[in-house]
Amino acid sequence: MPRHTNPEHRFGLRTAILLVVATMIGTGVFTTTGFLLRDLGSQPAVLVAWLLGGLAAACGSLAYAELVAALPHNGGEYRLLSRIYHPALGFIAGFVSLVVGFAAPVAASAMAFGEYLNLALGSDWIPPLASGLALVVGASVLHSLHLSTGSRIQDFFTLGKALLILLFILGGFFAIDASRLVGSGEPALLDAVLSPAFAVGLIYVSYAYSGWNAAAYVAGEVRDPGRLLPLALVVGTLTVMLLYLGVNTVFLGAAPAAELAGAEERVGHVAAVHAFGELGGRILSGLIALGLVSTVGALILTGPRIYEAMGRDYRAMRLLARRFDGGGPLIAVALQSLLAMLMMLTSSFDALVSYVGFTLSVFAALTVAGVFVLRAREPDLPRPYRTWGHPFTSLGFIVLMGWMVYHAVQQRPIVAAVGAATIGLGWVAYRLVRRLERMDLETTASSD
């Protein structure tokens, strides 16, 4: 089982764009509106949240595009923050990516897959947890053993998911009640948008949009990264933003707000039943379940590249860099998937979503701020792409993330505490790995 120190550049523009789309379009778009309506009570405010979240993701992708085009290596925030700030911060970001950025979303997506599969079948004879666990195991095996087959299957599911969502939007526009989009007028739109609940609600939206930076994690395996990565990040993000706005317009116009708020993670099914009848609801639930197969696959494809990069940099973690010939990083995939399955067995869906959105917002803001740091410190670094609209787009992203985190700490202190604890565990892991590195070097020196 040889190690590949330099993976071949296998991914083109299509796969890179679809990787962004597949990672973003997951559980969030089919669940978040229920939580938002529950907390905000305003349909227009919900649409504003989706628009603002999409614009923030687009601004973030513009900044990431500059960074990964200048530094095209696998590893995402781990590589970027290590280079821009300090290896300790990069290591913590990699640790957080393992626990929060990928394992938790894999768990949430697989849990939702089991729920929507049963809604599609119209029965509960398959335990949702069992089908979700089976999906994680199957996707892990596929992306560990045969990379080219895995990427082709991934592209197929993603294209199908995007096309089916588009058809749902087009069909749904003829079945909605447009007056529902205006809401009751209580609370007033401006009051709802400026409320702490709106800022906390953006955490759910942030979770739904997470994945806009997915192509950055496989930057070292993309052909011509200086040209293709910015296109993949920006085109993929804007495509998903338009799809999200369309889907949620149909959701909000199709069903009464009270039913959507009570449905929470089953909001897609409830809206489809109102728009197309019981059979239509089952069909859409089946399509959502198929779409979640793509989401889980994309997360399992991209996340382990971070841990693989860490395994190359730290001898104490070198097992994470092992690959089969023609396959993905086997040990890294297994570690992420085992952690995801543990979360499925021990956590609730709502807790996972809040945890992911809060914690990732912190590191996304730090990474986007890296554009300012790197331009000041390394002005002569070759930059095939420079962030459009900088500094306004970059500052807008950082300010919005800060606003979300500030209100999340006030409104959801337990979620914030768990996120902070995860970051603290990352620091402890970094110190432990560095200590093992020093011991290894001392042992090698003494043996010489």
C-alpha positions in Angstrom: 0.0 0.0 0.0 2.5 2.7 -1.2 2.3 6.3 -0.2 1.8 8.9 -2.9 3.8 12.0 -2.1 2.6 13.9 -5.1 -0.9 12.9 -6.2 -1.6 13.2 -9.9 -3.7 16.2 -10.9 -6.9 14.3 -11.7 -9.7 16.8 -11.4 -10.8 19.2 -14.1 -13.0 22.3 -14.0 -16.3 20.3 -14.2 -15.4 18.0 -11.2 -14.1 21.0 -9.2 -17.3 23.0 -9.8 -19.5 20.0 -9.1 -17.5 19.3 -5.9 -18.5 22.7 -4.6 -22.1 22.2 -5.7 -22.3 18.7 -4.2 -20.8 19.7 -0.9 -23.1 22.8 -0.5 -26.4 21.2 -1.6 -27.1 18.9 1.3 -29.2 18.8 4.4 -29.2 22.5 5.0 -31.4 23.6 2.1 -34.0 21.0 3.0 -34.1 21.7 6.7 -32.9 25.2 7.5 -36.1 27.1 6.5 -38.1 25.2 9.2 -35.7 26.3 11.9 -35.6 29.9 10.6 -39.4 30.2 10.5 -39.6 28.8 14.0 -37.2 31.5 15.3 -38.0 34.5 13.1 -41.7 34.1 12.3 -41.3 36.1 9.1 -41.2 34.6 5.6 -39.6 37.7 4.0 -36.9 37.7 6.7 -36.2 34.0 5.9 -35.6 34.9 2.2 -33.3 37.8 3.2 -31.3 35.3 5.3 -30.9 33.0 2.3 -29.9 35.9 0.1 -27.4 37.4 2.7 -25.9 33.9 3.4 -25.4 33.4 -0.4 -23.8 36.8 -0.8 -21.5 36.1 2.2 -20.5 32.7 0.7 -19.8 34.4 -2.7 -17.6 37.0 -1.0 -15.8 34.3 0.9 -15.2 32.3 -2.2 -13.7 35.3 -4.0 -11.1 35.6 -1.2 -10.4 31.9 -1.0 -10.0 31.9 -4.8 -7.0 34.3 -4.5 -5.5 32.3 -1.7 -5.7 28.8 -3.3 -4.7 30.1 -6.7 -1.5 31.5 -5.1 -1.0 28.5 -2.8 -2.5 25.5 -4.7 -1.9 22.6 -2.3 -4.3 20.1 -0.8 -5.4 20.8 2.8 -7.7 23.9 2.7 -7.6 26.0 5.8 -4.9 23.8 7.3 -2.4 24.7 4.6 -3.6 28.3 4.3 -3.6 29.2 8.0 -0.3 27.5 8.6 1.3 29.5 5.9 -0.4 32.8 6.7 -0.3 32.8 10.5 1.4 29.9 12.3 1.5 26.1 12.0 -0.3 25.8 15.3 -3.4 27.7 14.0 -3.3 25.6 10.8 -3.1 22.4 12.8 -6.1 23.5 14.9 -8.0 24.3 11.7 -7.2 20.9 10.4 -8.4 19.3 13.6 -11.6 21.4 13.6 -12.1 20.4 9.9 -12.0 16.7 10.9 -14.5 17.0 13.7 -16.7 19.9 12.7 -16.1 20.6 9.0 -16.6 17.1 7.7 -17.4 14.4 10.2 -20.4 16.4 11.7 -21.9 17.3 8.3 -21.4 13.7 7.1 -23.4 12.6 10.2 -26.1 15.2 9.7 -26.5 14.4 6.0 -26.6 10.7 6.6 -29.2 11.1 9.4 -31.3 13.2 7.0 -30.8 10.6 4.2 -32.4 8.0 6.5 -35.4 10.2 7.3 -36.1 11.2 3.7 -35.6 7.6 2.4 -38.4 6.5 4.7 -40.6 9.5 3.7 -40.1 8.5 0.1 -41.0 4.8 0.8 -44.0 5.8 2.8 -43.0 3.5 5.7 -40.5 3.2 8.5 -39.5 -0.4 8.0 -35.8 0.7 7.4 -34.4 2.3 10.5 -33.1 5.8 9.4 -30.0 5.3 11.5 -29.2 2.0 9.8 -29.6 3.3 6.2 -27.5 6.4 7.2 -24.7 4.3 8.5 -24.8 2.1 5.4 -24.5 5.2 3.2 -21.4 6.4 5.1 -19.7 2.9 4.9 -20.5 2.6 1.2 -19.2 6.0 0.2 -16.1 5.6 2.3 -15.2 2.3 0.6 -15.8 3.8 -2.8 -13.6 6.9 -2.3 -10.9 4.9 -0.5 -10.3 2.2 -3.2 -10.9 3.8 -6.6 -10.5 7.5 -7.0 -11.5 7.8 -10.7 -14.6 5.7 -10.4 -15.6 7.6 -7.2 -15.2 11.0 -9.0 -17.3 9.9 -12.0 -20.1 8.6 -9.8 -19.8 11.8 -7.7 -20.3 13.9 -10.9 -23.3 11.9 -12.0 -25.1 12.2 -8.7 -24.4 15.9 -8.4 -25.5 16.8 -11.9 -28.7 14.8 -11.3 -29.3 16.5 -8.0 -28.9 20.0 -9.5 -31.1 19.2 -12.4 -33.9 17.8 -10.3 -33.8 20.7 -7.9 -34.1 23.0 -10.9 -37.1 21.0 -12.2 -38.7 21.3 -8.7 -38.3 25.0 -8.7 -39.8 25.4 -12.2 -42.7 23.2 -11.3 -43.2 24.7 -7.9 -43.6 28.2 -9.2 -46.9 27.2 -10.7 -48.2 25.6 -7.5 -47.4 28.3 -4.8 -49.5 30.9 -3.2 -47.4 34.1 -3.7 -49.3 35.9 -0.9 -47.5 33.6 1.6 -44.2 35.1 0.6 -45.2 38.4 2.1 -46.1 37.0 5.5 -48.4 38.5 8.0 -46.3 41.7 8.5 -45.6 40.7 12.1 -42.8 41.1 13.0 -41.8 43.9 10.6 -39.0 42.8 8.1 -36.5 45.3 9.4 -37.1 44.4 13.0 -36.7 40.7 12.2 -33.5 41.2 10.2 -31.8 43.3 12.9 -32.8 41.0 15.7 -30.3 38.6 17.5 -32.5 35.7 16.4 -31.7 36.6 12.8 -28.0 36.6 13.5 -28.3 33.2 15.2 -30.5 32.0 12.3 -27.6 32.8 9.9 -25.7 30.1 11.6 -28.2 27.6 10.2 -27.9 29.3 6.8 -24.1 29.2 7.1 -24.3 25.5 7.6 -26.5 25.2 4.5 -23.9 27.1 2.5 -20.9 25.4 4.0 -18.9 23.7 1.3 -18.4 26.8 -0.9 -14.7 26.4 -0.2 -14.7 22.6 -1.1 -12.5 22.9 -4.1 -9.7 24.4 -1.9 -9.3 21.1 -0.1 -8.3 19.3 -3.3 -6.3 22.2 -4.8 -3.3 20.0 -5.2 -5.2 17.6 -7.4 -6.8 20.1 -9.8 -5.4 20.7 -13.2 -4.2 24.3 -13.8 -5.3 25.4 -10.3 -4.4 29.1 -10.9 -7.0 29.4 -13.6 -9.6 26.7 -12.7 -9.9 27.0 -8.9 -11.2 30.6 -8.8 -13.8 29.6 -11.5 -14.8 26.5 -9.6 -15.3 28.3 -6.3 -17.1 31.4 -7.7 -19.3 29.6 -10.3 -20.2 26.8 -7.9 -21.2 29.2 -5.1 -23.3 31.5 -7.3 -25.0 28.6 -8.8 -26.0 27.2 -5.5 -27.2 30.6 -4.2 -29.6 30.9 -7.1 -30.9 27.3 -6.5 -31.3 28.0 -2.8 -33.3 31.1 -3.4 -35.5 29.3 -5.9 -36.1 26.3 -3.6 -36.9 28.3 -0.6 -39.3 30.6 -2.5 -41.2 27.4 -3.4 -41.1 26.1 0.1 -42.4 29.3 1.6 -45.1 29.8 -1.0 -46.3 26.2 -1.0 -47.2 25.6 2.6 -48.4 27.6 5.6 -45.7 29.0 7.8 -46.9 27.2 10.9 -46.6 23.8 9.2 -43.1 24.5 7.9 -41.9 25.8 11.3 -43.2 22.6 12.9 -41.7 20.3 10.3 -38.1 21.5 11.0 -35.8 18.9 9.2 -38.7 17.5 7.1 -39.6 20.9 5.6 -38.9 19.8 2.0 -41.3 16.9 2.3 -44.1 19.1 3.8 -43.7 21.8 1.1 -43.8 19.2 -1.7 -46.9 17.5 -0.3 -48.7 20.9 -0.4 -47.4 21.8 -3.9 -47.8 18.4 -5.6 -49.8 16.1 -3.4 -48.8 13.1 -1.4 -47.2 11.3 -4.3 -45.3 14.4 -5.2 -44.0 14.7 -1.7 -42.8 11.1 -1.7 -41.1 11.6 -5.1 -39.3 14.7 -3.9 -38.3 13.0 -0.7 -36.7 10.3 -2.8 -34.9 12.9 -4.9 -33.6 14.6 -1.7 -32.4 11.2 -0.4 -30.5 10.7 -3.7 -29.1 14.2 -3.5 -27.8 13.5 0.0 -25.9 10.5 -1.4 -24.0 13.0 -3.4 -23.4 15.3 -0.4 -22.0 12.5 1.8 -19.8 11.4 -1.1 -18.4 14.9 -1.6 -17.7 15.3 2.1 -15.9 12.0 2.2 -13.9 12.8 -0.9 -12.7 16.3 0.2 -12.2 16.1 4.0 -9.6 13.4 4.2 -7.3 15.5 1.9 -6.8 17.8 4.9 -5.7 15.0 7.2 -3.6 13.5 4.4 -1.7 16.8 4.1 -1.2 16.8 7.9 0.1 13.3 7.7 2.8 14.4 5.2 3.8 17.3 7.4 3.9 15.5 10.8 5.7 12.1 11.2 3.5 11.2 14.2 0.5 11.3 11.9 2.0 9.8 8.8 -0.5 6.9 8.6 -3.1 9.5 7.5 -1.1 10.0 4.2 -1.3 6.3 3.1 -3.1 5.5 -0.1 -3.9 2.6 -2.3 -2.7 2.8 -5.9 -5.4 4.8 -7.7 -7.4 5.3 -4.5 -7.9 7.9 -1.9 -6.2 8.3 1.6 -7.6 5.2 3.2 -6.8 5.8 6.9 -7.9 9.4 6.7 -11.2 8.4 5.1 -11.7 5.7 7.8 -11.0 8.1 10.6 -13.4 10.7 9.4 -16.2 8.1 8.7 -15.8 6.4 12.1 -16.1 9.8 13.8 -19.2 10.6 11.8 -20.8 7.4 12.7 -20.1 8.0 16.4 -21.8 11.4 16.1 -24.8 9.7 14.4 -25.2 7.4 17.4 -24.8 10.2 20.0 -26.0 13.6 18.7 -29.2 15.3 17.6 -29.6 16.9 14.2 -30.3 20.4 15.5 -27.2 20.3 17.8 -25.0 19.2 14.9 -26.2 22.0 12.6 -25.6 24.7 15.2 -22.2 23.3 16.2 -21.0 23.2 12.6 -22.2 26.6 11.6 -20.8 28.4 14.6 -17.3 26.8 14.7 -16.6 27.0 10.9 -17.6 30.7 10.8 -14.6 31.5 13.0 -12.0 29.8 10.8 -13.6 31.0 7.6 -13.3 34.6 8.9 -9.6 34.0 9.8 -8.9 32.6 6.4 -10.5 35.5 4.5 -8.6 37.9 6.7 -5.5 36.1 5.4 -5.9 38.0 2.1 -5.0 41.2 3.9 -2.1 39.6 5.8 -0.6 37.9 2.8 -0.8 40.9 0.6 1.0 43.0 3.2 3.6 40.4 4.0 4.3 38.9 0.6 3.3 41.6 -2.0 5.4 39.9 -4.7 3.8 36.4 -4.3 2.5 35.4 -7.7 -1.3 35.7 -7.7 -2.9 34.3 -10.8 -6.2 35.7 -9.5 -6.9 38.7 -7.2 -10.1 39.0 -5.1 -12.8 41.0 -7.0 -14.1 43.9 -4.9 -11.4 43.6 -2.2 -11.3 45.1 0.4 -15.0 45.6 0.5 -16.1 42.0 -0.2 -13.5 40.6 2.2 -14.4 43.0 5.0 -18.1 42.4 4.4 -17.6 38.7 4.9 -15.5 39.1 8.1 -18.0 41.6 9.6 -20.9 39.3 9.0 -19.2 36.3 10.5 -18.2 38.4 13.5 -21.8 39.5 14.0 -23.0 35.9 13.8 -20.5 34.6 16.3 -21.1 37.5 18.8 -24.8 36.8 18.9 -24.3 33.0 18.9 -22.2 33.3 22.1 -25.0 35.3 23.7 -28.0 33.3 22.5 -26.5 29.8 22.3 -23.8 29.7 25.0 -23.7 25.9 25.1 -23.0 25.6 21.3 -20.3 28.3 21.6 -18.8 26.5 24.6 -18.6 23.2 22.7 -17.1 24.9 19.7 -14.5 26.6 21.9 -13.8 23.2 23.6 -13.2 21.7 20.1 -10.7 24.4 19.3 -9.0 23.8 22.7 -8.7 20.1 22.0 -7.1 21.0 18.7 -4.4 23.0 20.6 -3.8 20.0 22.9 -3.5 17.7 20.0 -1.0 20.1 18.3 1.2 20.2 21.5 1.0 16.4 21.7 2.0 15.8 18.1 4.9 18.3 18.4 6.1 16.6 21.5 6.0 13.2 19.7 7.9 14.8 16.8 10.7 16.0 19.1 10.9 12.6 20.8 11.1 10.9 17.3 13.9 13.3 16.2 15.8 12.7 19.5 15.5 9.0 19.1 16.7 9.2 15.5 19.7 11.4 16.5 20.7 9.1 19.3 20.6 6.0 17.1 22.9 7.8 14.6 
